[in-house]
Amino acid sequence: MASSFEQMFLSSISEKKRKRSDILEALEIMRNVSLSEISEMCSVLSKSDIIWLLQGKASNALQLAEIVRAIPLGMPKVTKKTLLNFYVQQYAKVDEIDEEHFANLLLFCTDGQPAACCDSQKVEILAPPISNCPKCQAVLTAQNKTCTVTVFCLQTVKTALKLSSRCQHCKLNFGYSTFGNVEEGFNFYDEERPYIETSDEVYLERSLCLLQVSLS
């Protein structure tokens, strides 16, 4: 028959195993909570609890939230979906998820909070400044796959993601700084762009170009 000390020792080990099993079971439940279930609980959960649940699905959820905030508000829906898919797969590493739903939950629970990480400041998205064709007012659609470009600034050199759009009705292409086609020619946007496109893969900050001119 085991002594009282041995019984206490065995009971302690059994309790630790039970707690460990409970924790693992709770973590598995967290990972399997659907986005719809999280949305339904938004009114009863704190924003920090929602973040905690989202981080259970994607450890880089806070970083992804800052990236989502950098996406231009007027971006065409198709282009935005392509962009969200790119970043969710790169930072969240989750499969078969509604990227837009995930992004909306992130924006909800991080609204008004300071930036979570400095890496998000490196995110730069170069996209057309308009969502509708100026000629026929049709909604622009994503034209090409996203690609990375190099942006030279006064203080740093960074990598950006470049997007382009197209009007399917007028057959006009919309890039970062110009729009048009070979037949009709290309035009600059009315809005001044902060970067100057020197090639398909290289952009210069406008202030850097002005500095070069003043030094010449």
C-alpha positions as MATLAB code, in Angstrom:
seq = 'MASSFEQMFLSSISEKKRKRSDILEALEIMRNVSLSEISEMCSVLSKSDIIWLLQGKASNALQLAEIVRAIPLGMPKVTKKTLLNFYVQQYAKVDEIDEEHFANLLLFCTDGQPAACCDSQKVEILAPPISNCPKCQAVLTAQNKTCTVTVFCLQTVKTALKLSSRCQHCKLNFGYSTFGNVEEGFNFYDEERPYIETSDEVYLERSLCLLQVSLS';
ca = [
       0.000    0.000    0.000;
       1.389    3.417   -0.964;
       2.311    5.820    1.809;
       0.493    9.139    2.201;
       3.511   10.914    0.670;
       3.484    8.608   -2.350;
      -0.261    9.120   -2.748;
       0.185   12.912   -2.645;
       3.029   12.677   -5.163;
       1.021   10.512   -7.568;
      -2.008   12.779   -7.138;
       0.144   15.820   -7.935;
       1.478   14.195  -11.121;
      -2.048   13.197  -12.145;
      -3.287   16.758  -11.556;
      -0.471   18.218  -13.690;
      -1.265   15.793  -16.507;
      -4.956   16.709  -16.285;
      -4.176   20.444  -16.439;
      -1.827   19.890  -19.360;
      -4.515   17.931  -21.171;
      -7.100   20.658  -20.443;
      -4.779   23.361  -21.789;
      -4.064   21.416  -24.982;
      -7.783   20.775  -25.452;
      -8.579   24.478  -24.926;
      -5.916   25.501  -27.443;
      -7.325   23.091  -30.006;
     -10.823   24.529  -29.465;
      -9.416   28.048  -29.962;
      -7.764   27.089  -33.235;
     -11.000   25.567  -34.515;
     -13.228   28.553  -33.701;
     -14.601   29.838  -37.004;
     -14.522   33.483  -38.071;
     -18.331   33.513  -38.054;
     -18.377   32.346  -34.429;
     -15.877   35.055  -33.474;
     -17.997   37.680  -35.247;
     -21.096   36.550  -33.339;
     -19.219   36.996  -30.041;
     -17.901   40.494  -30.806;
     -20.620   42.067  -28.643;
     -19.734   40.007  -25.559;
     -15.955   39.665  -25.905;
     -13.405   42.395  -25.317;
     -11.238   43.459  -28.247;
      -8.192   41.979  -26.523;
      -9.992   38.613  -26.287;
     -10.837   38.771  -29.999;
      -7.189   39.523  -30.819;
      -6.201   36.550  -28.672;
      -8.529   34.272  -30.651;
      -7.282   35.626  -33.988;
      -3.682   35.114  -32.901;
      -4.606   31.509  -32.221;
      -5.337   31.268  -35.945;
      -2.425   33.447  -37.067;
       0.470   34.335  -34.773;
       1.258   37.440  -36.864;
      -2.315   38.769  -36.637;
      -1.303   42.151  -35.172;
       1.325   42.714  -37.847;
      -1.193   41.773  -40.509;
      -3.650   44.309  -39.047;
      -1.138   47.134  -39.576;
      -0.556   45.987  -43.143;
      -4.292   45.927  -43.859;
      -4.549   49.519  -42.603;
      -1.995   50.558  -45.225;
      -4.235   49.390  -48.089;
      -5.767   52.396  -49.915;
      -9.483   52.806  -49.112;
     -10.459   53.446  -52.732;
      -8.817   50.314  -54.084;
     -11.028   48.231  -56.438;
     -12.601   45.235  -54.699;
     -10.938   42.668  -56.967;
      -7.523   44.238  -56.425;
      -8.071   44.442  -52.668;
      -8.999   40.755  -52.535;
      -5.824   39.855  -54.454;
      -3.764   41.950  -52.053;
      -5.390   40.504  -48.933;
      -4.795   36.983  -50.221;
      -1.112   37.806  -50.802;
      -0.534   39.176  -47.296;
      -2.693   36.664  -45.422;
      -0.744   33.814  -47.016;
       2.582   35.558  -46.345;
       2.024   36.645  -42.748;
      -0.808   34.531  -41.367;
       0.058   31.174  -42.951;
      -3.542   29.959  -42.740;
      -5.361   27.940  -45.376;
      -8.968   28.097  -46.572;
      -9.883   31.329  -44.797;
     -12.043   34.264  -45.844;
      -9.322   36.900  -46.129;
     -11.725   39.849  -46.185;
     -13.643   38.595  -43.133;
     -10.368   37.998  -41.290;
      -9.134   41.491  -42.202;
     -12.390   43.128  -41.057;
     -12.160   41.412  -37.668;
      -8.556   42.568  -37.314;
      -9.530   46.156  -38.102;
     -12.413   46.016  -35.613;
     -10.381   44.791  -32.655;
      -7.313   46.991  -33.312;
      -9.195   50.226  -34.070;
      -7.636   53.133  -32.201;
      -4.667   51.113  -30.971;
      -1.060   52.175  -31.651;
       0.994   50.315  -34.243;
       1.908   46.880  -32.944;
       5.224   46.496  -34.750;
       7.700   48.581  -36.662;
       7.873   46.087  -39.553;
       4.484   47.245  -40.813;
       5.948   50.681  -41.484;
       7.967   49.080  -44.273;
       4.800   48.082  -46.106;
       4.216   50.265  -49.163;
       1.514   49.707  -51.752;
       1.777   51.432  -55.124;
      -1.634   51.390  -56.783;
      -3.690   53.647  -59.070;
      -5.250   56.544  -57.099;
      -8.710   55.933  -58.597;
     -11.242   53.085  -58.513;
     -13.396   54.057  -61.510;
     -12.553   54.741  -65.137;
     -12.610   58.539  -65.736;
     -13.965   57.908  -69.229;
     -16.960   55.626  -68.573;
     -17.049   55.454  -64.739;
     -16.870   51.653  -64.805;
     -15.256   49.976  -61.794;
     -11.641   49.045  -62.523;
     -10.533   45.438  -62.249;
      -7.181   43.938  -61.294;
      -5.002   43.563  -64.376;
      -1.819   41.727  -63.455;
      -0.486   39.720  -60.573;
       1.083   41.761  -57.794;
       4.826   42.310  -58.098;
       7.521   43.848  -55.917;
       9.462   47.000  -56.782;
      12.251   49.019  -55.146;
      11.536   52.494  -53.778;
      14.440   54.898  -53.119;
      13.719   57.558  -50.469;
      15.795   60.253  -48.787;
      16.221   58.222  -45.605;
      15.873   54.636  -46.745;
      15.434   52.094  -49.521;
      12.401   49.841  -49.276;
      10.478   47.184  -51.145;
       6.909   47.924  -52.220;
       4.076   45.970  -53.763;
       2.865   47.302  -57.129;
      -0.662   46.833  -58.442;
      -2.221   47.818  -61.756;
      -5.844   47.988  -62.933;
      -7.785   47.962  -66.187;
     -11.085   49.218  -67.559;
     -12.534   46.273  -69.457;
     -14.981   48.525  -71.314;
     -12.565   51.224  -72.551;
      -9.522   48.921  -72.709;
      -7.494   51.436  -70.692;
      -4.660   50.374  -68.391;
      -4.132   52.114  -65.056;
      -0.694   52.102  -63.474;
       0.745   53.945  -60.491;
       1.493   57.227  -62.299;
      -0.237   57.069  -65.692;
      -3.258   55.589  -67.447;
      -4.181   54.925  -71.075;
      -3.149   52.531  -73.838;
      -0.845   52.382  -76.851;
      -3.546   53.477  -79.299;
      -4.814   56.525  -77.365;
      -1.631   57.419  -75.515;
      -1.007   57.777  -71.795;
      -1.943   60.533  -69.357;
      -0.864   61.515  -65.860;
      -3.421   61.561  -63.050;
      -4.675   64.878  -61.712;
      -3.430   63.812  -58.291;
       0.313   64.265  -57.771;
       1.979   60.994  -56.846;
       4.569   60.894  -54.048;
       6.926   58.684  -56.085;
       8.298   59.044  -59.595;
       8.359   55.910  -61.741;
      11.781   55.595  -63.357;
      11.247   52.028  -64.612;
       8.875   49.104  -64.131;
      10.789   48.057  -61.026;
      12.295   51.277  -59.595;
      10.625   54.319  -58.019;
      12.132   57.495  -56.560;
      10.671   59.623  -53.796;
       9.720   63.018  -55.253;
      11.764   64.912  -52.651;
      14.825   62.839  -53.590;
      14.448   63.882  -57.238;
      14.112   67.544  -56.219;
      17.268   67.239  -54.129;
      19.163   65.808  -57.097;
      17.978   68.702  -59.271;
      19.047   71.290  -56.688;
      22.502   69.722  -56.419;
      23.069   69.562  -60.169;
];
